[in-house]
Amino acid sequence: MFDRASTFGEALDNPDARAILERYLPGIAASPMATQFRGGRLGQLVALVPALEDVEERQRFFAALADIGEGSARAPYAPAIEPDRGFEDDSVAAGSAAVTLPGAVALWEPLEIRLAGPSHGNPFVDVELDAVFTRGGEDVRVGGFYDGDGSYVVRALADRAGTWSFRTRSTARSLDGIVGEVEVLEAREGRHGPVRVDGFHFRHADGTRHRPVGTTAYAWTHQPGALQEETLRTLAQSPFAKLRMCVFPKSYLYNANEPADFPFVGSLADGFDLTRFDPAHFRRLEERIRQLGDLGIEADLILFHAYDRWGFADLGPAVDERYLRYVVRRLAGFANVWWSMANEYDLLWSKDLDDWERLAAVVGEEDPFGHLNSIHNCRPVYDYDKPWITHVSIQRVDVYRTAENTDQWREQWGKPVVIDECAYEGDIDQGWGNITGEEMTRRFWEGAVRGGYVGHGETYYPPALDGAGSFGDDDEVLWWSKGGALHGSSPERIAFLERLQAESPTGVWDPLPSDWDVPWGGVAGAVKVGYFGFNRPRFRNLILDEGAWRVEVIDTWNMTVEEVAGEQRGQVRVELPGRQFMAVRLTRLGD
C-alpha cells in the first residue's frame, strides 16, 4: 500500500515501513531533520539519495514498501477514454462541416484549418480529428483539437512554400473527408523558422544562427494581464532570445497567488474536470507565444513540473497523455516553440524513467515538425544520449562549479549544452537565488568559452527596488517566476558577451586547447578568447600561433574592448589591469 505517492511521514509512522526507510534512505530517515520531510512524497525523496539513482535499487525500494499491507490507498487514476465512434449517426453527411481556410500563409507561420462541427457530448474526448497534408510531394499528419463552441482546428507549421493540399480524418462523420488547398508564400521579413541543432550549436531552419541566450520566468503567463504586459516590455529591451516558462501554474516560494484560469476547466476550490480543457486559457497562452515570436524569442515550454498544489503533478498516465496530445497539437504550429518534458524531472514523484520515455514518445508522435525537446534535472541528470533528446538542458550540479563542466558535457553526450539554471542573481534567503551579478556574468563566460550556453534568472526581494513591478497586494513579483521588471546588473553584461560571440566568423565559440589556469574558446585558426574569471593577473605572456594577430583586452564587467597597439607575432606580453573578470581576444589578420 506504500508507494511513490505515500508521504514520508505516513511511512515513517509505520514500524515496518520505517525499517525500509532506514535501510534505503538512512541519511534522511535517521536524521534529526526527518520531521522537515514528513509531507514530502516518497517519489520525491528518492531523488535526494545517490544510491537510489540506480534504477534497479529504486525498484527494490518500492517493491519492499509495496509488500507492507498498510498505508494510504490512493484513488485509482482516471482511465483512458476512447473516441465515440457513434458520436454522429448515419443521418449526418460525411464531410458536411463548414470549413474556414486561411488566405495565403507566410512560411514559418501557423497554417490553420478551422471546422464548424458538433458540440454535443464532450468533443474533447469523444472526437478524434487529424488531417494529412501533402506539400512538395510529401505527406505529413497533423492532429486536430477542439477549440470550444463547436469549433475544431487543425494547425500545422507552414514549413515549406508552395501549395498544400489536405484531407481530414475524423471519428465524427461531419468532420471526416474534407479536402482543400492552402498556398504558402515566402517568409515575412525577420522570420527564420524553428530552431534546429547545428553540431554543438543551433541554427534556424533558414540557416540563420541562433544563440539561445535564455532567461526564466516560470509562471509569467499565470499572472494578471498588466504584469504579463510589463514582462513583454522588459523582454523587448533585454538580450534574451529564449524564455523558459511553464504550461501548468506554479506553487512554491513567492508563488502563492491563484491564477485566474487553468489548462483544465475548474478551480482549486471546485475541482477540475480532467476530460475538458479550457480553450480560452490556451488562446491566451498562444497569444503570448506569438508575442514572444514577434520579439524573436523562443518559448521553451515546460510541460510538467513538481511545484504543484492543484494535482497536476499526479494526473495519471491516461490524463498525462491526453494533456500532452492537446498541448502539442495546439502549439506545434508555432515556429518559436521548444519542448521541455519537465523542470526537475526527478522531483516529479508520480513518474519514473519509463514514464518519461513514454511521454516523450507522445510528444514526438504529435509534433511532425521536429521542435527541439529536452528534459531538465534537479540532482541526477537524465541520459541525454536518448535519441529523442535534441540538446542537453541541465542545471547546476554543484554549489560553485557548473559552467566549468560544459566542454566535458559536450564530449560526453555529443550534443549542444544549455545550462538552463546556473543559480539566480538576487538576494533571497535561498542559496540558489542570491548570487551576485558579477558571479552570474562569470558563469555565462565560463560556459561560453567552453562552447555552451548558460541561462539567466533573477530573484531580488523586495523586487520593486525602484518602484516598478509591484501589482496590487502582491509584492512578491520575482522575475524568475512571475516576470515583471528586471533589477539585476548581469543582463547588460550578458548582452555584451552575446555581441562578442556574434562577431566571430561562425557566430559561435567552441572550446580550444586551453591552459591549466585559463580556458580558451573561439574559432580554430581565426579567433581565440581566453577568460581569466575570478583571477586578476597584471599581465599574461602569450605564444601566438603562426602569422599576424590582433590582440585585445576585454573587461567583461565594464564592457570595454581595448586593442593592443600594432600587429602581434610570436610571443607577446599583454598588460592587464589586475582586476577580476578580464579576457583577451586574439584575431588572426591577413598574412
DAWOWO-V658165 format. One record per backbone hydrogen bond with DSSP energy under -0.5 kcal/mol. CO is the residue of the C=O (numbers start at 0). NH is the residue of the N-H. Records with the same first field share a line. If there is no record, write none. Layout:
# DAWOWO-V658165
CO = NH / NH
This chain:
# DAWOWO-V658165
2 = 5
3 = 42
5 = 41
6 = 10
7 = 11
8 = 12
10 = 13
12 = 14
13 = 17
14 = 18
15 = 19
16 = 20
17 = 21
18 = 22
19 = 23
20 = 24
24 = 27 / 28
25 = 29
27 = 30
30 = 33
31 = 34
32 = 35
33 = 36
34 = 37
36 = 39
37 = 8
39 = 7
40 = 43 / 44
41 = 45
43 = 46
44 = 47
45 = 48
47 = 49
48 = 51
49 = 52
50 = 53
53 = 57
54 = 58
55 = 59
56 = 60
57 = 61
58 = 62
59 = 63
60 = 64
61 = 65
62 = 66
64 = 1 / 67
71 = 73
79 = 81
82 = 84
83 = 86
88 = 91
90 = 92
92 = 95
97 = 115
98 = 100
99 = 113
104 = 184
105 = 108
106 = 187
107 = 334
108 = 157
109 = 111
110 = 112 / 155
111 = 113
112 = 153
113 = 99
114 = 116 / 151
115 = 97
121 = 124 / 125
122 = 126
125 = 83
127 = 170 / 171
128 = 143
129 = 168
130 = 132 / 141
131 = 166
132 = 139
133 = 164
134 = 137
137 = 134
139 = 132
141 = 130
142 = 154
144 = 152
147 = 150
149 = 116 / 151
150 = 146
151 = 114
152 = 144
153 = 112 / 155
155 = 110 / 157
156 = 158
157 = 107
161 = 183
162 = 164
163 = 181
164 = 133
165 = 179
166 = 131
167 = 176
168 = 129
170 = 172
171 = 174 / 175
172 = 94 / 175
173 = 96
174 = 177
177 = 167
179 = 165
181 = 163
182 = 104 / 184
183 = 161
184 = 106
187 = 190
189 = 191
191 = 205
193 = 204
195 = 202
197 = 200
200 = 197
201 = 209
202 = 195
203 = 206
207 = 203
209 = 201 / 211
210 = 212
211 = 213
212 = 240 / 241
213 = 455
214 = 243
216 = 219
217 = 245
218 = 221
219 = 222
223 = 226 / 227
224 = 228
225 = 229
226 = 230
227 = 231
228 = 232
229 = 233
230 = 234
231 = 235
232 = 236
233 = 236
234 = 237
240 = 297
241 = 214
242 = 299
243 = 216
244 = 301
251 = 254
254 = 251
262 = 277
264 = 272
266 = 270
270 = 266
271 = 273
272 = 264 / 275
275 = 264
276 = 278
277 = 281
278 = 282
279 = 283
280 = 284
281 = 285
282 = 286
283 = 287
284 = 288
285 = 289
286 = 290
287 = 291
288 = 292
289 = 293
290 = 294
291 = 294 / 296
292 = 295
297 = 242 / 299
298 = 300 / 337
299 = 244 / 301
300 = 302 / 339
301 = 246
303 = 342
305 = 307
306 = 250
310 = 313
311 = 314
315 = 319
316 = 320
317 = 321
318 = 322
319 = 323
320 = 324
321 = 325
322 = 326
323 = 327
324 = 328
325 = 329
326 = 330
327 = 331
330 = 333
333 = 336
335 = 298
337 = 300
338 = 373
339 = 302
341 = 343 / 375
342 = 305
343 = 346
344 = 347
346 = 348
347 = 350
351 = 354 / 355
352 = 356
353 = 357
354 = 358
355 = 359
356 = 360
357 = 361
358 = 362
359 = 363
360 = 364
361 = 365
362 = 366
365 = 367
366 = 369
371 = 338
372 = 389 / 390
373 = 340
374 = 392
375 = 344
381 = 383
382 = 385
385 = 388
387 = 389
390 = 392
391 = 393 / 417
393 = 419 / 420
399 = 401
401 = 404
402 = 405
404 = 408
405 = 409
406 = 410
407 = 411
408 = 412
409 = 413
415 = 391 / 417
416 = 418 / 452
417 = 393 / 419
418 = 454
420 = 395
422 = 421
423 = 434
424 = 458
429 = 432
430 = 433
431 = 423
432 = 427
434 = 425
435 = 439
436 = 440
437 = 441
438 = 442
439 = 443
440 = 444
441 = 445
442 = 446
443 = 447
444 = 448
445 = 449
446 = 451
447 = 450
452 = 418
454 = 421
455 = 215
456 = 424
457 = 479
458 = 426 / 427
462 = 464
463 = 466
468 = 470
469 = 471
470 = 473
472 = 474
473 = 470
474 = 462
475 = 477
477 = 480 / 481 / 482
478 = 482
479 = 217
480 = 218
482 = 484
488 = 492
489 = 492 / 493
490 = 494
491 = 495
492 = 496
493 = 497
494 = 498
495 = 499
496 = 500
497 = 501
498 = 502
499 = 502
500 = 503
503 = 506
509 = 521
511 = 519
517 = 514
518 = 530
519 = 511
520 = 528
521 = 509
522 = 525 / 526
525 = 587
526 = 522
527 = 585
528 = 520
529 = 583
530 = 518
531 = 534
532 = 580
536 = 577
537 = 575
539 = 541 / 573
541 = 543 / 571
547 = 588
548 = 567
549 = 586
550 = 563
551 = 553 / 584
552 = 554 / 561
553 = 555 / 582
554 = 558 / 559
559 = 554
561 = 552
567 = 548
569 = 543
571 = 541 / 573
572 = 574
573 = 539
580 = 555
581 = 531 / 532
582 = 553
583 = 529
584 = 551
585 = 527
586 = 549
